[in-house]
């Protein structure tokens, strides 16, 4: 089933590409892509968290083979989400010299991103969530499990809990008024983390 699951994980991206080529992303395409990639990041985080409880409740132990893939898809869409934010929010309006992007401009972009992360709380917490996923993606291979040892690897990968909480807060603070969708994600994350706390 792995090829099927792999293809299914890429489907949201393919749909976004299809919508882009067919001018079906609304009046602000970059904003729509930013929101969609953010939503799919949270969805894959929730799916990743749900695999262990579902496996324990149903006895369908083969599900564990897909947990790593779901976590990698969460990081993939989270990285796309951040990249689109950089392009749509920070990159626009930067100076180019003779058609070449100056090194000073690159430094200015990095400084601008850090300033945004520092000053806007919802971006701060979103960046923390993405940063917490990075070591999980890097150490997702079997080789890293051997290097770290199973116990240390499991401890490190508990960062997914911090990522899930940060993702929900990021979404909640972003929308401010219409909190229905972030509230749904918050309920799902609370339920899944509560299950783990109850079973440990």
C-alpha positions as CSV (number, residue, x, y, z in Angstrom):
1,X,0.0,0.0,0.0
2,X,3.0,2.3,0.4
3,X,3.0,3.6,-3.3
4,X,-0.8,4.3,-3.0
5,X,-0.3,6.2,0.3
6,X,2.7,8.1,-1.2
7,X,0.6,9.1,-4.2
8,X,-2.3,10.2,-2.0
9,X,0.0,12.4,0.1
10,X,1.0,14.2,-3.1
11,X,-2.5,14.7,-4.3
12,X,-3.2,18.0,-2.5
13,X,-0.1,19.5,-4.1
14,X,-1.2,18.2,-7.5
15,X,-4.6,19.7,-7.0
16,X,-3.1,23.1,-6.1
17,X,-0.9,23.0,-9.2
18,X,-3.9,22.1,-11.4
19,X,-5.9,25.0,-9.8
20,X,-3.0,27.4,-10.5
21,X,-2.8,26.4,-14.1
22,X,-6.6,26.8,-14.5
23,X,-6.8,30.2,-12.7
24,X,-8.9,28.6,-9.9
25,X,-7.1,30.0,-6.9
26,X,-9.2,33.1,-6.5
27,X,-8.2,36.8,-6.4
28,X,-5.1,36.1,-4.3
29,X,-3.5,32.9,-5.4
30,X,-0.4,33.1,-3.2
31,X,-2.6,33.6,-0.1
32,X,-4.8,30.7,-1.1
33,X,-1.8,28.4,-1.6
34,X,-0.4,29.6,1.8
35,X,-3.7,28.7,3.5
36,X,-4.0,25.4,1.8
37,X,-0.5,24.2,2.5
38,X,-1.0,25.3,6.2
39,X,-4.2,23.3,6.4
40,X,-2.5,20.2,5.0
41,X,0.4,20.6,7.3
42,X,-2.0,20.4,10.3
43,X,-4.0,17.5,8.7
44,X,-0.9,15.4,8.3
45,X,0.2,16.2,11.8
46,X,-3.2,15.0,13.1
47,X,-3.0,11.9,10.9
48,X,0.5,11.2,12.3
49,X,-0.7,11.5,15.9
50,X,-3.8,9.4,15.2
51,X,-1.9,6.4,13.8
52,X,-0.8,5.0,17.2
53,X,-4.2,5.4,18.9
54,X,-6.0,3.8,16.0
55,X,-3.5,1.0,15.9
56,X,-4.0,0.3,19.6
57,X,-7.7,0.5,19.4
58,X,-8.2,-1.6,16.3
59,X,-5.2,-3.9,16.4
60,X,-4.3,-2.9,12.9
61,X,-0.6,-2.9,13.5
62,X,0.4,-2.4,9.9
63,X,-0.6,1.2,10.2
64,X,2.7,1.9,12.0
65,X,4.5,1.6,8.7
66,X,2.9,4.8,7.4
67,X,3.5,7.0,10.5
68,X,7.0,8.1,9.3
69,X,5.6,8.9,5.8
70,X,2.8,11.0,7.3
71,X,5.2,12.9,9.5
72,X,7.4,13.6,6.4
73,X,4.4,14.9,4.5
74,X,3.6,17.2,7.4
75,X,7.1,18.6,7.2
76,X,6.9,18.8,3.4
77,X,3.7,20.8,3.4
78,X,4.9,22.9,6.4
79,X,8.1,23.8,4.4
80,X,5.9,24.8,1.4
81,X,3.7,26.9,3.7
82,X,6.8,28.7,5.0
83,X,8.3,29.1,1.5
84,X,5.1,30.6,0.1
85,X,5.0,33.0,3.1
86,X,8.6,34.1,2.3
87,X,7.7,34.6,-1.4
88,X,4.3,36.3,-0.9
89,X,5.1,38.4,2.2
90,X,8.8,39.0,2.4
91,X,10.2,38.6,-1.1
92,X,7.9,41.1,-2.8
93,X,9.4,44.5,-3.3
94,X,13.0,43.5,-2.7
95,X,15.6,45.4,-4.8
96,X,17.4,43.8,-7.7
97,X,20.6,45.3,-9.3
98,X,21.1,44.8,-13.0
99,X,18.9,41.8,-12.9
100,X,21.1,40.1,-10.2
101,X,19.9,39.6,-6.7
102,X,22.5,41.3,-4.6
103,X,24.0,39.6,-1.5
104,X,22.9,42.6,0.6
105,X,19.4,41.9,-0.6
106,X,19.6,38.3,0.5
107,X,20.8,39.4,3.9
108,X,18.0,41.9,4.0
109,X,15.5,39.1,3.3
110,X,16.8,37.0,6.1
111,X,16.7,40.0,8.5
112,X,13.2,40.8,7.4
113,X,12.0,37.2,8.1
114,X,13.6,37.2,11.5
115,X,12.1,40.6,12.3
116,X,8.7,39.2,11.3
117,X,9.2,36.1,13.4
118,X,10.1,38.3,16.4
119,X,7.3,40.9,16.1
120,X,4.3,38.8,15.0
121,X,3.3,36.1,17.6
122,X,1.4,33.9,15.2
123,X,4.4,33.7,12.9
124,X,6.7,33.1,15.9
125,X,4.8,30.1,17.1
126,X,4.4,28.8,13.5
127,X,8.1,29.0,13.0
128,X,8.7,27.2,16.3
129,X,6.4,24.4,15.1
130,X,8.2,24.1,11.8
131,X,11.6,24.2,13.5
132,X,10.5,21.4,15.8
133,X,9.6,19.2,12.8
134,X,13.1,19.6,11.2
135,X,15.0,17.2,13.4
136,X,12.1,14.7,13.1
137,X,12.4,14.8,9.4
138,X,16.2,14.5,9.4
139,X,16.2,11.5,11.9
140,X,13.3,9.7,10.3
141,X,15.4,7.0,8.7
142,X,16.2,3.6,10.1
143,X,19.9,4.5,10.2
144,X,19.2,7.4,12.6
145,X,17.1,5.0,14.8
146,X,20.2,2.8,15.1
147,X,22.5,5.8,15.8
148,X,20.3,7.4,18.4
149,X,19.0,4.2,19.9
150,X,15.3,3.4,20.1
151,X,14.7,5.1,23.4
152,X,16.5,8.3,22.5
153,X,14.8,8.3,19.1
154,X,11.4,8.0,20.7
155,X,12.2,10.8,23.1
156,X,13.3,13.1,20.3
157,X,10.2,12.3,18.2
158,X,7.9,13.5,21.0
159,X,8.6,16.9,19.5
160,X,5.7,16.1,17.3
161,X,3.5,17.0,20.3
162,X,5.0,20.5,20.5
163,X,4.6,20.9,16.7
164,X,0.9,20.0,16.9
165,X,0.3,22.5,19.7
166,X,2.3,25.2,18.0
167,X,0.4,24.5,14.7
168,X,-3.0,24.9,16.4
169,X,-1.9,28.1,18.2
170,X,-0.5,29.5,14.9
171,X,-3.8,28.9,13.1
172,X,-5.9,30.2,16.0
173,X,-3.9,33.5,16.3
174,X,-3.9,33.9,12.5
175,X,-7.7,33.8,12.0
176,X,-8.5,35.8,15.2
177,X,-12.3,35.9,14.7
178,X,-13.5,32.8,12.7
179,X,-12.1,30.2,15.0
180,X,-14.2,27.2,13.9
181,X,-11.5,25.4,11.9
182,X,-8.7,26.0,14.4
183,X,-11.1,24.9,17.2
184,X,-11.7,21.6,15.3
185,X,-7.9,21.0,15.0
186,X,-7.4,22.0,18.7
187,X,-10.1,19.4,19.7
188,X,-8.5,16.7,17.6
189,X,-5.0,17.4,19.0
190,X,-6.3,17.6,22.6
191,X,-8.1,14.2,22.1
192,X,-5.0,12.5,20.6
193,X,-2.6,13.9,23.2
194,X,-5.1,13.0,26.0
195,X,-5.2,9.4,24.7
196,X,-1.4,9.2,24.9
197,X,-1.4,10.7,28.4
198,X,-4.1,8.3,29.6
199,X,-2.4,5.2,28.1
200,X,1.1,6.0,29.5
